[in-house]
């Protein structure tokens, strides 16, 4: 269940200890120590305990914690610590996955196995390469550990647009020009994508571009992406990435301020007061708009920074402009997110619906007021909060108009997206609490973004210093590409806003505020959320068999989606084949047992390996798989030979639908064509008769994609179970098969105790799909 409480950037200090245990509602890092110094390799082991509530990993995605360290000497200047890509330890307790980023700026830590609930691991270790950072063997530096809760957004196709294209009521929604409808971004070059207000370097309208999911933007629509001419590294949302589970909180931003110099601090607050007890955004002695960061201890200009504190560390941090957000993001070694990634994180692989909101439907609430229940100490709840409303008026608690605790709608009694406000992947507050900034496709400045990550340090004036980020070197012109950042990001060219201009809830595809350069001022209703590209070593092997394979049955393994140039090396002991270098191989074992499948991924200079134990069970059979209910429906009957039939006689068995003849021009198939539709128009209900001794069931599809004639293969299989042959149906799985594989794809999984299953097939383009062959297996 993807419903959560809150997130804090949690930090703890090691040596000259500052707060040896620091708590956030969901995340605690404690019992920290520097141990195991190696003066030859000049490394320390950074040891700590880690726990957070409502952690999960399922067959869709997982949450994680981005952990990074800062170090300082007695001079008080804080530096970003360099980690080694090896030498870490997952400790004891909940099994962990630890992936150190290729730039060695931090590590992504997540639950290793499927499961949910409180994660609790002790004696976790990262390895700090202090010699690389210029620290001598005899030094005794102060090291602090920070953690930010993140959500993993898996790679794969997704749809941009809102279901109505050029006639949309969502302002400036993206659409495919040839169809005037939404379009699915995948690993193939898109048709021309348009909006009503793209502009070029001269400021003239340019109503088109093309998108290749794993290559970037084809700016001149010539069908090729050329480095230096197009935007080859633009994050399109097709490749996997991480996003902060919540908006930056006041506690997170306060911890950020406390590692800056006096001058840097002055740039990152609205009021540079140096008087203890005065608030950093207006210099007053009482909080305004529920912003509670204040000066706790005065600093000395040019020598000693101020010390800031906050009474409400769990509350979303408002009054942030785009430059504040970028500075925090650079400091944490993350990166800004694009508007394409926003749509992916909200909607997932599901087809769009006109005016759909991040929480999965078109509903919203115009109640702009909220009543706090309980003390505002991280455990409070709220009533009357309008779903999708930013900057509500709050009564009880601290009162006032402004943000509330992040994730406040998610609690043990709320599990649906419409109740919690969560996105498809479990991200909180993407359409409420505060407005946020995302990099825009609309103008040259936004399209010049390359997806580079922060390096953990800021320029002396306190600005982010990453090249090609918005506003680099004071660029305020949307028609000028952002380039080298020699003075930092001090403007906003390249950003747009995802905001609720009125109480109507944020529509996922609404681009109304993405088209203009946002203000450099600080607004009470704006916050920020960062992300990062998935690390090339950040993956687990995926094979959608529910944790098993069957003797004599080909099982599909899925490597992680990575940028062009990534290499894959698979090893399958006792399997056929025994090795492979393709992304998604198929493997067959001839005898039962447990075998390790190993994948090594190499991207540039970074290499990582993942291993999974594969239980291989007895061969699958076909007893009465399709007995009982067999209900087929499709919404378009353009073709005369699309009536399905069943046969159990095929050597491809055990149970097969259609003849499977893959000769071009002569095959029978199940499909639909003509005008595009929405939803999953092809579905079948299967009665498995009994669940006794049923270890697994499998779906196999074979599609021969005719891209030249605009036929497409299966993009998505929605899996549901029901209490009867007519439902009601509960979704239990969703599979997105690999593209362009002219072979069977094993989409098998272990069922629950349900007897009745419904499988819905579609490509998310929602037009012209065919399936040459479809089979079901029963594994005893």
Secondary structure by P-SEA (a helix, b strand, c coil): ccccccccbbbbbccccccccccccccccccccccccccccccccccbbbbbccccccccccccccccccccccccbbbbbbbbccccccccccbbbbbccccccbbbbccccccccbbbbcbbbbbbcccccccccccbbbbbbbbbbbbbbbbbbbbccccccccccccbbbbcccccbbbbbccccccccccccccccccccccccccccccccccccccccccccccccccccccccccccccccaaaaaaaaaaccaaaaaaacccccccccccccccccccccccccccccccccccbbbbbbbcccccccccccaaaaaaaaaaacbbbbcaaaaaaaaccccccccccccccccccccccbbbbcccccccccccccccccccccccccccccccccccccccccccccccccccccccccccccccbbbbbcccccccccccccccccccccccccccccccccccccccccccccccccccccccccccccccccccccccccccccccccccccccbbbbbccccccccccccccccccccbbbbbbcccccccbbbbbbbcccccccccccbbbbbbccbbbbbbbbbbbcccbbbbbbbbbbbccbbbbccccccbbbbbbccccccccbbbbbcccccccccccccccccccbbbbbccccccccccbbbbbbccccccccccbbbbbbbcccccccccccbbbbbbccccccccccccccccccccccccccccccccccbbbbbbbcccccccccccccccccc
